[in-house]
Amino acid sequence: MYFMDDHVVIALFRHGLTEENKRKAYMGWSDSPLCPETQNLATTRTYECYFSSDLQRCVRTANLMFGNAEIFHLKELREMNFGKWEGKTYEELKDEELYRQWVDDPITIHPPDGESYPQFSKRVQNSWNQITQMLLSKNIRRCALITHGGVIRLLLEKFAPEEKPFWSWNVPHGTGFELIFEKVALRRRERCTLLQEVPITGKELG
């Protein structure tokens, strides 16, 4: 699909399913290899520039999907840091009082030695602002970000045409969304005018 010169397309792709994802473990700044069934991820979409979280599950996904394209790795596009809960599952944490408080109130409670939601939100927003300023200054019309579920939910919450809270967005592994902005709206940090899913070939990731 093609758009007029006064529009900018920013695609958001979640990394493929990992071994730790299969365990339903919290995985923020820790990492895990992609599952074998995700090795055939691909898309027919192409973009003028690519940004990826520097964690290997995103870097590997980006390389699988976009081949030899130059990809800029940004620590700021990482998932939320879950601190001492990294690598643990709900079953392992459900008896901890602080964890139960966080599940009930993830905005004001944060994981021990991890990020609070405001810290995470500010980090991602700052990275978004830097990326969009570069796109506008260089007149780049199509860009892709390969990142994490939490990052994508946050950006959809802030910039999708429909206003929905963070946890209402369904972002399965190995999925993509394109946000189509009018340039003036992107410059003003307003919502996009159109949101569409991006087809990805490969086995069903669940």
N, C-alpha and C positions, 0 to 999 in steps of 0.2 A: 504494500500500500504506500502511496506517495502523498506528500503533503506540500502545501505552498511554502514559499520562502519565509513567511512570517511565523512558521511553526518549528518547534524543536522536539525531537523524539528521544526520550530517555528510557531505556529498557532496564528492568531489574530482574536478575536471574538468581534463584537460590541454588546453592551447590547441590550436587548429587547426594544420594543417601550414603551414609557411612556406617561402619560396623558399630560405632557407639550409638548412632541414631537408632539402630535396630534394637539396642538394649533400652532405648528411651532414657538414655543418660543425659544429664545437663552437660552441654559442651559449648563453652563460650570461647575462651582464649586457648584452651587445650585443643588438641587436634586428633584426628582419626582418619585412617585411609578410607577411600571410597570402596563401596562394595563392588564385587565383580560385575554385577548386573547393571551398574551405572557406567561401564566403560564405553558404551555405544551412544552416549548423549550427543545430540547434534541438532542444529537448527539451520534453516535456509536463510535466516535473517543475517544481514551484515551491517556493520556500523563503521563510522569514521574513527572512533576512538573507544578504548576499553579500559575500565578500571576494575580492579579486583581487591578484595580483602587479601592481606598477605598470608593468611593461614592456608595450608597446603590443600585442604579440601576444596577451597575456592579456586586456588591457582590451578589445580589439576582439572577441575570442571571447566574453567576458562580455556585451558589448552585443548581439552577434548572438543569443546564446542566451536572454537574459533581458530584452531590450527596454529599457524605461525604468526598470527597477528601480534603486534606489539601491545603488551598489556602492562599498565601501570599498577603497581602493588601498593596499597594504602593500608596502614595499620588502623587508620580511623574508621575503616569499613568493617572492622571486626564485630562479631556478635557481642552481646553484653558479657562482661566478666562475672562469672558466678562464684569466684573466690574459692572458699573451702568446699563448696558444693559441686565443683567441677568433677565430672566423671561419675557422679552419684545419681541414682534413680529415685523416683518418688518413694518406692518401697523402702529404700535405705534411709530416707530423710523424714518420712511421715511422722515419726515419733518425736522429732525435734520441735520444741515450742517456737523457736524463731522461724523455722521453715513454715510452720502452719500459719504464723502471723504474716509472713511474706506472701503466701498463696492467697490469703484473704485481702492483703493490701500491698501489692507489689510497687505501688507508687512511692510510698513513704518508708517502707521497710526494705532493706537490701541485704544480700548475702554477706556473711562474714568475710572480710578481706576482698569483697567484690565491689562492683559498681552499683550505685543507686540508679533508679530510672532517670532522674534528672541529669545525672552525669552522663549516662549513656545517650540520652536524647540530645544533650548539648554537643557531645562529640560527633555524633552522626550528622546533626544539623550543620555544624561548622564545616564538615567535610563536603556536604551537599552544596553549601554556599560557595566553597572554593571551586568545586567542579563546575557548577553552573556559570560562575563568573568566567571561567576559562572558555566554556562553550560559547558564551555570548561574545566574548572579546575576539575569539578566533573564527566566529561565524560557523561553528560546527553544528550540523543539523541532526545528526544521529549518533547516539552514544549508548554504551551498555555498561552496567555495573553488575559484577558477579559477587554476590555477598551472601548474607545469612538471613534466616527467617525473621529474626527480631528486627534487623535493620530494614528489611522490606516492609514489614508490618508498620513500623514507625513512619516510613516515607509514604506509604499508602494512607495512613491515618492523616498525615499532614497535607498531602498533595493530590489525592484521588478526587475525582469530581464529586463522588458521593461521600458525605461525612459519616464515617463509621469508627468506633473506638478500636484501639490497638488489637485487642484479642478477638475482635469480630472478623478479622481478615484471615482467610484460609490460604496458606502459602505452602503447599506441599513441596517436597524436595524435587529438584530438577524441573521447576516450573518458571515461567517468565511472564512479565507484564510490561507492556509499553505504555508510558505516560506521554501523551501528546499535548504540548504546551503552546499557546501563543507566546511569542517572544516577550511581549510586554508583560504578560502574566508571570513568566519565568523570572524576568528581571525584578518584578515586584514581590516575588516569593509567594505568589498566589497559587490556587489550585489549577490543575490541568483541565483541559476541555474534554478529553477523551481518554479512556482506559481500555486496553484490550489485551487479552492473553496472547502469548507468543507460542506458536506450535513448536514442540520439541519432539524429535523422533527418538525411539529407543524403547526399552521394555517399561512397562508400568512400574512406577516406583512406590506407589502407595503413600 
